[in-house]
């Protein structure tokens, strides 16, 4: 495949990585990176924790300084892509400009699922997705005494830990039965709940929100579905995201919980790839089912896979999914996908908050969740990435050590 122009829509982790990997691999054609936010492309994970605590500045969030884009001849456009002309292979921008492409990469990401309850337009109600969101939230959280968090996923709990550390009274409301219910085992969730509660965080599970209450346009409280009223001069919600598929859908590309792609991350148009949070791909670790994964490592590995294909080295995407979250003094690292697990083995000590949960499905290891045990995480990634498979029977043996087993079974 001979390419002279690549257009990338979206300048988050996935979009930036495609551009960087193409240049690193020797691509000499035109690269246009369309960024619909002001400033340089930046990393998002610190926005819900270190950035709010003032431990990192906005300038430190940028993937690379402005000089990098000039030196690498990556055309960085602050604009919105509003349409794709597939027949003529052009992307139409909000500014009226049109960009020709030999190959188009859609890295459009996702946006926060809206709260959609009465009062959601009050002042003091925030989602955390962009630098602008974090900049608006930062001064408010420093002074807030009563904080409510809707949703107990990674973002919600990261923010809850920050607010508690800053001295606020924090309530977390969630429809589920435990923290991070979609992401981790019940054993791991229990330790995180206990630790948050030791910081003063109060949980309200099996509860939704019926309305937000305010005075003079400012939130003052919320009402839960069981009628409880919780004071709140600040509310942060993290109830999932919705993939940004509008431009792909209007262009007639296949859609399935995101932009549907094949094993090579190609859409239903062979001249268009999709990667990152917006891409729904056949996931080997999920028995080949089309899956959409929201994580920085997934975005980066998919970007590298597409860049490699465009450089003439095509191979199916099969990277192991892995994730992390930092909440107070807890660092959780997850390798693999635990969905459908039917058995667990615990290594280490839950009491000391240094332990791992090995998740098995039908006797085979499918995920390793490690709390403050980075060695187990690294070993777990290696074990899950290649044969032989670790069985629950082996892991249940007295004095079993994951790192030792991995070392002994290296090919």
N, C-alpha and C positions, 0 to 999 in steps of 0.2 A: 504494500500500500504506500503510495507516494502522496504525502500531504504537504501543502504549503501554508495552510492556515487552520488554526484551532481556536474556537471560541468557547470560553468557559463561562457559564451563567451561575454566579454564586461564588463569593470570595471567602467563604468560611474555611474550615480545616480541609475539607475535601477539595474544594475548588483551588485553593492556594497550592495544595500538595501536587495536584496534576500539573500545574504550570511549572512548579519548581522541579518536579521529576522529569518533565519533558526536556527542560534545558540541561539538567544534570546528565540526561541520557544522550545529549548531542543533537536534539532537534533544533534546526536552524530557521524554521519557518516562523510566520507571525503567530503570536499568542496574544489573545485579547481576553482579559479577565474582568468580568462585569461585576461590580460591587455596588449593591443598592443601599449601603450605609456610608456615612461620611468617614473620612480618614483612611488609614491603612488597614488591611485585613488583620484580624486579631483573634487570639484564643479566648474561648468562652468559659471553660471550666472555673477559672478563678473568680468569676463575677459573683457567684453565690456564696463565696467564703473569703478568701484572702483579700480580694479587692475591697469588699465591704469593711474589712477590718483595717484597711489602710496599709496592709503588708506588701502590696504591689501597686504600682501606679499605672495609669493608662498607657504611658509610653512603653512600659515593660510588657504590655499585653501583645504588642504587634509581633507578628510572625517574623518579619524582617523590616529593617529600616527602609525608607523611601529609596535610598541609593541602590538597594538590591534590585528593585524593579527596573530602574534605569540601566544598571549594569547588565542585567539578564535580558534586557529588551522585552520585558513583559508589559504590554499595554494595559494599564490599570484604569478602567473607566468607571467613574461614579455615575451610575445610571441604572435604570430598570429595564430589563428585557420584558417586552409586553406581547410579543408574537413571534412565531417561527414560521417562515415560508419554506416548507420542506422541499417543494418542487424546485425552487431556485437556490436552496441552501443559503438562506439569509436569516439573520435574527434582527428583528425590529426593536429599537430602543424607545423609551419614553421621550427622549430628547428629539426624536425624529430621525436619528441616525440609523443606518442599516449596515450590518456587518456580514460579509460573506464568509462562509466556513467550508472547509473540506470535511472537517469533523466537528461536531458540537458535543460538549459535555455539560449535562445538566446536574448541577450541584446546588439545587435551590433550597435544600434544607427543610425545615419545618417551623411552624409558628405555634405559640402557646394555645392550647384549647381554652376558649374563653370561659369565664366563670358563669356568666349568663344567669344571674339571679337579681331580683329587685335590689337596687342600690349599688350595683356594680360600677356606676359612674361617679361614685363619691370620691373625694380626695382621700389619699391614704391607702388606696387599693393598687397593688402592684403585682405584675408577673415579672420574672427575671429571664430575659432572653438575649437582650442586647446591652451594649455598653451604655447606651442612653438610659435604659431601664435601671441599671446599677447606679449610674450617676444620680438619677432622681431619687433612688431609694437610700443611698448611703447616708445623707445627712438626717433622714427621718429615723433610721434605725438607731442611730447614736443617742437620740433623745426619747425614743419610745419607751413607755413603761408597760403598756399592755399590747401584746402582739398576738395575732391569730394567724396560723398557717393552715391553709387548706390543701390537703394532700400530703402523704407521708412517703413520697418517693425520694430519690437522691436529692433533688433540688430543694424540696420542702424541708428535709431533715438537715441539710447543710445550712440552710438559712436559720432554722430553729436553733441549731448549735451556736451560730453567730449571735443571734439575738439574746440567747440565754447568757452567753459569755459577756455581753455588754450590759447585763443586769436587768433585762426585761422579764416580765412575767409572760410565759409563752404557752399558748394552747394550740395543739395540733388536732385538726378535725379531718377524719378520713372515712370513706364509705366501707373500706375493707376491715379485716379483722386483726391486722398487724402491720408494722412498718415495712415498707419496701416489699409488699406482698407479691408483686409480679416479678421481683428480681432475685430474691434470696430465700433460703430455706427457713422454716419456722424456728430452727435452733439459732440461726444467726440473727433473725429478726428479734428474738426474745432478748438477746444480749444488748442489742442496740436500743431496744425500748427501755430496758432497765437502766442503761447508762444515761440516756436522755432524761429519764425521770430523776436520776441522781443529780442532774444539773438543774432540776426544777421544772422541766418541761412536763406539761399535762396532756395526756392523749384522750381523744374522744373517738373511739372506733364505732363502726356501724352507724355513723352519723353523716348527714349531708348538711347543707346550709339552705335555709328557706328564704332569708333576706338579710341585707346589710342595713344597719340602723345608723342614721347620721343626724348631725345638727349643723346648720349653716354650711351645708355642702361637704362636711368633713365626717368621715366614718367615726363612730363612737362605740359600736358594738355589733355583734352578729347574733342571729338566732339560728340554732341548729334544728334539725328535723324532729327532735324530741322536745322542742320548746325551750331549751336552755338558752339563756342570754349570756354571752361572753363579752366582756369589755374589750375594746380594740380601737386604739387610735392609729394602728397600722395593721394592714392585712396583706399577706403575700400568698399567692396561690400557685400551685404547681400540680395540675391535674392532667398531665399528659400533653402531647403535641399533635398537630395535624400536619401531614406532609404538604409541602407547597407544590401542588400538581397542576395549578390552573393553566400555566403556559403549555405544559405537556398535553393536558386533556384537550385544550382548544386546538392543538395541532394534530389531534387524532392518534396520539400514541397510546399504547395499551396501558391501562391503569388497573392496579390491584393493590389496595392498601399502600398506595404510593405509585411511583412509576415502575411498571413491571419490566424486569430485565432478565436476560438469560445468564448462563454460567459465566459468560465473558463480559457481563455487565453492559451488553448491548440492549437497547430498547427494540421495539418492533420496527424501527427504522435503522438500517445498518450504518447510517451516517451519524447516529446519535447514541451516546452513552449516558447513563445516569448512575450517580454514586452518592454515598453518604446517607444521611437521614431520610432522604426522599426515595431511595432505591429499594425496591422489593425484589429480592434475589433468591434463587434456589440454594438453600443453606444446607450444606452437608451435615452440620452438627444438629440440624433439626429434621433429619431424615429426608432431606431434599425438598421439604416444603418451602414455598416462597415466604420469605421472612424479611421484615424490615428491622434493622438494628440501629439504635441511636447511641453511638459512642465515638469518641475521638479515634481510638485505634482502628475501628472498622472503616471510618472515613479515610484515614491515611492509607490503609492497606488497599482499599478499593481504588483510590486515586493512583497508587503505584501500579496496580494491575492494569488499569486503563492506559496509563502512560507507557507502560512496557508494550502493550499491544499496539499502540499507535507508532511505537518505534520499531515494530516488526517482530516482537517477541511475545506472541499471544500464548496465554495459558489460562485455564479456568480459575476463577476466584475461589479459593478454599481456605482462606486464613481463619485461624481459630478466633472466635469472638472472645474479647476480654474487656473488663470494665473496672472502674475504681471510683471510690468516693471517700472524701476526707470529712469527718465530722468530729470536731473537737480533737481529742487525742486518739480517736479511732480511725485507722486507715483500713478500709475494706477493699480487697482486690479479688476479682472474680475471673476465673478462666473457664470457658465453656458456657453451656446453657443448661440450667437446672430444670427447665420445664418438664413436667411429667415424671420427676424423680420419685422413686418408691422406697428408697432406703438411704440412710446416712451413716457415716462413721465420723466421729469427732476425734481430732488429734489436738493435743495440747490442753490448755486450761481455760475454760470459759471464765472462771473466777478472776484470772489475771488479765483477761481481755487479750490474750495471745493464744489464738487457737484457729484451727481450720475445720471446715465441714466438707467432707467428701460426699458428693451426691451421686447416687447410682440409680440406673434404670435397667431393670431386668438383669441385674448383677454386674453391669458394666459401668465404669466411671463416665459421667457426663459433665461434671462441673466440680471445680475446687473453689471454695469460698474461704478466703484467708483474712483474718483480722489481726493486724500487727504481726504477721508472720510472712514477710516477703520471700523468704527462702522456699516456703511451701508453694507460694504463688508461682515462682519461677519453675519449680519442679513440676507443678501441675500443668503449666502451659506446655512443657516439653512432653510430658506423658500423654496429654490429650492430642498432641500434634502428630503422633506416630505410634505404630505398634511396638511392643505388644500391649494389650489392654490390661489395666489393673482391675482386678475383680474385688467385690466387696468382701469375699472370703479372705483374700490376702490382706486387705487393709484392716480387717478385724483382728488380725493376729496380735498377741501381746508384744509390746515394744516396737510395733511397726513404725517406721520412719519414712516419710514420703521422699525426702531428698536421697536417702540411702537406696531406696528401691529404684528411683529414677536412674541413679548412677550405675547401679548393677544391671540395668536393662537397656543401657544405651546400645545402639546397633554397632 
